[in-house]
Amino acid sequence: MIDKRVTLSDAASLVSVGNTLALGGMTLYRRPLTFTRTLLRENFAARDLTLLCFTAGIESDMLVGDHRVRSVRSCYFGLEVFGLAPMFTQAASDGTIEIIEETEASIAFGIRAALANVGFMPSRAWIGTDLPLLRPDVQTIKDPYSDDKFIAFPAINCDVAVIHALQADRTGNALIGNNPGIDPELALLADTTIITTEELVDKLDNADIPGPVVQAVTLAPKGALPTSCHPLYPLDGNAILEYTKRCKSGKFEEYLQEVLAP
């Protein structure tokens, strides 16, 4: 069995300029914050990224704030009860990042198309809405059997996916719990899948993500803070409030220097 254990630094170095980077977890749950901080601190080549998230949160906002992100494709970017994602909101208002309009359906069908190794996946989603006007790359097609009209959602590809796990073994098998989001699909989709984990064990008999699709696994205790990692620890609301406070007062760079300090 291949031992896929690497250091956090080595894991962060797997992200390259211009990559599409998928960050696992949902909203303020099980986000790969330790990985994100390591990337910001040590991998200065990781720029012009496309962020692919079902929902994007504080981990993505930090990348946007440090000018690492060229474009975002997500159906939600925010901090839930803590309000808007401040650095994303600023960049979106300034027009310094590209926002690729997505919904749950467009992301799901785009990933499904890529996993099926086809160029698009047809769906009735978006029919009767103005969303196609915002996405000229999304075409309509006619069903050759019924003449019904469908939206042809283009395949979404991914270079690197980073998923935080409750447990993982050295071969990459990972347990992520009962709120998987689309993490299993991201693990299958990405050319390189990185698992950061709260605990490394010798062997997992039952896994949500199978080892063969994982290229690297690294230990990161408390690696989702200040987001939660149920059932191991809750989110740190005070830390998230401090983040939003500092960003809104124009002190993001000062905040980043503090949290990235060795």
C-alpha positions as CSV (number, residue, x, y, z in Angstrom):
1,M,0.0,0.0,0.0
2,I,1.3,3.4,-0.9
3,D,2.1,5.7,2.0
4,K,0.7,9.1,0.9
5,R,1.6,11.1,4.1
6,V,3.2,14.5,3.4
7,T,3.9,17.6,5.4
8,L,1.5,20.6,5.2
9,S,4.2,22.5,3.3
10,D,4.5,19.8,0.7
11,A,0.7,19.6,0.4
12,A,0.4,23.4,-0.2
13,S,3.2,23.2,-2.8
14,L,0.9,21.1,-5.0
15,V,-1.2,24.1,-5.9
16,S,0.2,26.0,-9.0
17,V,-0.4,29.3,-10.7
18,G,-3.7,29.3,-12.6
19,N,-5.1,26.2,-11.0
20,T,-8.7,25.5,-10.3
21,L,-8.7,24.9,-6.6
22,A,-11.7,23.2,-4.9
23,L,-12.1,23.7,-1.1
24,G,-14.2,21.2,0.7
25,G,-16.6,21.6,3.5
26,M,-19.8,23.6,3.7
27,T,-20.3,27.2,4.7
28,L,-18.7,27.3,8.2
29,Y,-18.2,23.6,8.7
30,R,-15.1,21.5,8.1
31,R,-13.3,24.1,6.0
32,P,-9.5,23.5,5.3
33,L,-8.2,26.6,7.2
34,T,-4.9,25.2,8.3
35,F,-4.1,24.3,4.7
36,T,-5.3,27.8,3.5
37,R,-3.0,29.5,6.0
38,T,-0.1,27.3,5.0
39,L,-0.7,28.1,1.3
40,L,-0.8,31.8,2.0
41,R,2.3,31.7,4.1
42,E,4.5,29.5,2.0
43,N,3.3,29.1,-1.6
44,F,3.7,32.5,-3.3
45,A,3.3,30.9,-6.7
46,A,-0.3,29.9,-6.1
47,R,-2.0,32.9,-7.8
48,D,-4.6,33.5,-10.5
49,L,-6.6,30.7,-9.0
50,T,-10.2,29.8,-9.9
51,L,-12.0,28.9,-6.7
52,L,-14.5,26.0,-7.0
53,C,-16.7,25.7,-4.0
54,F,-20.3,24.5,-3.5
55,T,-20.3,27.2,-0.8
56,A,-17.4,29.5,-0.2
57,G,-16.6,30.9,3.3
58,I,-13.8,32.4,5.4
59,E,-11.1,30.2,3.9
60,S,-11.9,31.5,0.4
61,D,-12.3,35.0,1.6
62,M,-8.8,35.0,2.9
63,L,-7.5,33.9,-0.5
64,V,-9.5,36.6,-2.3
65,G,-8.2,39.2,0.2
66,D,-4.6,38.3,-0.5
67,H,-5.2,38.7,-4.3
68,R,-4.7,35.0,-5.0
69,V,-8.0,34.5,-6.9
70,R,-8.8,35.4,-10.5
71,S,-12.3,33.9,-10.6
72,V,-14.9,32.3,-8.3
73,R,-17.5,29.7,-9.2
74,S,-19.8,29.0,-6.2
75,C,-23.5,29.2,-5.5
76,Y,-22.9,31.0,-2.2
77,F,-20.0,33.1,-0.8
78,G,-20.5,34.4,2.7
79,L,-20.2,33.8,6.5
80,E,-23.8,32.8,7.3
81,V,-25.1,34.5,10.5
82,F,-21.8,36.6,10.6
83,G,-22.8,38.4,7.4
84,L,-21.1,38.9,4.1
85,A,-17.6,37.7,3.2
86,P,-15.9,41.1,3.4
87,M,-13.0,40.7,1.1
88,F,-15.0,38.9,-1.6
89,T,-17.7,41.6,-1.3
90,Q,-15.1,44.3,-1.8
91,A,-13.4,42.6,-4.7
92,A,-16.7,41.9,-6.4
93,S,-17.7,45.5,-6.0
94,D,-14.4,46.7,-7.4
95,G,-14.6,44.3,-10.3
96,T,-11.2,42.8,-9.5
97,I,-12.4,39.2,-9.6
98,E,-14.5,37.3,-12.1
99,I,-17.7,35.8,-10.8
100,I,-18.9,32.8,-12.7
101,E,-22.6,32.6,-11.9
102,E,-23.4,29.2,-10.6
103,T,-26.3,27.5,-8.8
104,E,-26.5,24.1,-7.1
105,A,-27.7,22.6,-10.3
106,S,-25.1,24.0,-12.6
107,I,-22.2,22.9,-10.3
108,A,-23.7,19.5,-9.8
109,F,-24.4,18.9,-13.5
110,G,-21.0,20.4,-14.5
111,I,-19.2,18.0,-12.1
112,R,-21.3,15.1,-13.3
113,A,-20.4,15.8,-16.9
114,A,-16.7,15.8,-16.1
115,L,-17.0,12.6,-14.1
116,A,-18.8,11.0,-17.1
117,N,-16.0,12.3,-19.4
118,V,-18.4,14.2,-21.6
119,G,-18.5,17.9,-22.6
120,F,-21.9,18.7,-21.0
121,M,-24.8,17.3,-19.0
122,P,-28.4,18.2,-20.0
123,S,-30.9,19.4,-17.5
124,R,-34.2,21.3,-17.2
125,A,-32.7,23.5,-14.6
126,W,-32.5,27.2,-15.6
127,I,-35.2,26.8,-18.2
128,G,-37.5,29.8,-17.9
129,T,-35.0,32.0,-16.0
130,D,-32.6,34.8,-17.0
131,L,-29.6,32.9,-15.7
132,P,-28.4,31.9,-19.3
133,L,-28.1,35.6,-20.0
134,L,-25.4,35.8,-17.4
135,R,-23.6,32.7,-18.7
136,P,-23.2,32.9,-22.5
137,D,-21.0,29.8,-22.3
138,V,-24.1,27.8,-21.2
139,Q,-26.0,26.7,-24.3
140,T,-29.4,25.2,-24.9
141,I,-30.0,22.0,-26.9
142,K,-32.9,20.2,-28.4
143,D,-33.7,16.6,-27.3
144,P,-33.4,14.6,-30.5
145,Y,-36.1,12.2,-29.2
146,S,-38.8,14.6,-27.9
147,D,-37.8,18.0,-29.3
148,D,-37.8,19.4,-25.7
149,K,-35.4,22.1,-24.9
150,F,-32.7,21.5,-22.3
151,I,-29.8,23.5,-20.8
152,A,-26.4,21.9,-21.6
153,F,-24.3,22.6,-18.6
154,P,-20.6,22.4,-19.5
155,A,-18.2,20.1,-17.7
156,I,-16.4,21.6,-14.8
157,N,-12.8,20.4,-14.3
158,C,-10.6,20.8,-11.3
159,D,-6.8,20.7,-10.7
160,V,-6.6,20.4,-6.9
161,A,-9.2,19.6,-4.3
162,V,-8.5,20.0,-0.5
163,I,-10.8,18.2,1.9
164,H,-10.6,18.3,5.7
165,A,-11.4,14.9,7.3
166,L,-12.2,13.7,10.8
167,Q,-9.9,10.7,10.3
168,A,-7.7,9.4,7.5
169,D,-5.1,6.6,7.1
170,R,-1.7,6.7,5.4
171,T,-3.1,5.5,2.1
172,G,-5.6,8.3,1.9
173,N,-8.9,6.7,3.0
174,A,-10.8,9.4,4.7
175,L,-13.8,9.8,7.0
176,I,-15.6,13.1,6.7
177,G,-18.8,12.6,8.7
178,N,-22.5,13.1,8.0
179,N,-22.4,16.4,6.2
180,P,-20.3,15.6,3.2
181,G,-21.5,18.4,0.9
182,I,-20.0,17.5,-2.5
183,D,-16.6,16.5,-1.1
184,P,-16.8,12.9,-2.3
185,E,-17.5,14.2,-5.8
186,L,-14.7,16.8,-5.6
187,A,-12.3,14.0,-4.6
188,L,-13.2,12.1,-7.7
189,L,-13.1,15.2,-9.9
190,A,-9.8,16.7,-9.1
191,D,-6.5,15.7,-10.7
192,T,-4.9,16.0,-7.3
193,T,-6.8,15.4,-4.1
194,I,-5.3,16.4,-0.8
195,I,-6.7,15.2,2.5
196,T,-6.0,17.2,5.7
197,T,-7.1,15.3,8.8
198,E,-7.7,15.7,12.5
199,E,-6.3,12.3,13.1
200,L,-4.1,9.8,11.3
201,V,-4.9,6.1,12.0
202,D,-3.2,3.0,10.7
203,K,-6.2,1.8,8.8
204,L,-9.8,2.8,8.0
205,D,-12.1,0.0,7.2
206,N,-15.0,2.3,6.3
207,A,-14.3,5.5,4.4
208,D,-16.3,8.3,2.8
209,I,-13.4,9.0,0.4
210,P,-11.4,6.1,-1.0
211,G,-7.7,6.1,-0.9
212,P,-7.1,5.4,-4.6
213,V,-8.4,8.9,-5.6
214,V,-6.2,10.7,-3.0
215,Q,-2.7,11.8,-3.8
216,A,-1.6,13.3,-0.5
217,V,-2.7,13.2,3.2
218,T,-1.4,15.4,5.9
219,L,-2.1,15.7,9.6
220,A,-3.8,19.0,10.7
221,P,-5.3,18.9,14.2
222,K,-7.9,21.6,14.7
223,G,-7.4,22.2,11.0
224,A,-10.9,23.6,10.4
225,L,-10.8,26.3,13.0
226,P,-12.4,28.9,13.3
227,T,-15.0,26.9,11.4
228,S,-16.5,23.8,13.1
229,C,-15.6,20.1,12.7
230,H,-18.6,18.3,14.2
231,P,-18.5,16.3,16.4
232,L,-15.0,17.2,17.4
233,Y,-15.3,20.9,18.1
234,P,-17.7,23.8,17.4
235,L,-17.0,27.0,15.4
236,D,-15.2,29.8,17.0
237,G,-17.7,32.7,16.6
238,N,-15.5,35.2,18.3
239,A,-12.7,34.5,15.9
240,I,-15.0,35.0,12.9
241,L,-16.4,38.2,14.3
242,E,-12.8,39.5,14.9
243,Y,-12.0,38.6,11.3
244,T,-15.0,40.6,9.9
245,K,-14.3,43.5,12.2
246,R,-10.7,43.8,11.1
247,C,-11.6,43.5,7.4
248,K,-14.3,46.1,7.6
249,S,-11.9,48.5,9.3
250,G,-9.3,48.1,6.5
251,K,-6.9,45.9,8.5
252,F,-7.1,42.7,6.6
253,E,-3.3,42.7,5.8
254,E,-2.5,43.3,9.5
255,Y,-4.8,40.4,10.4
256,L,-3.2,38.2,7.8
257,Q,0.3,38.9,9.1
258,E,-0.8,37.9,12.6
259,V,-2.6,34.7,11.7
260,L,0.2,33.6,9.3
261,A,3.0,34.3,11.8
262,P,5.0,31.1,12.6
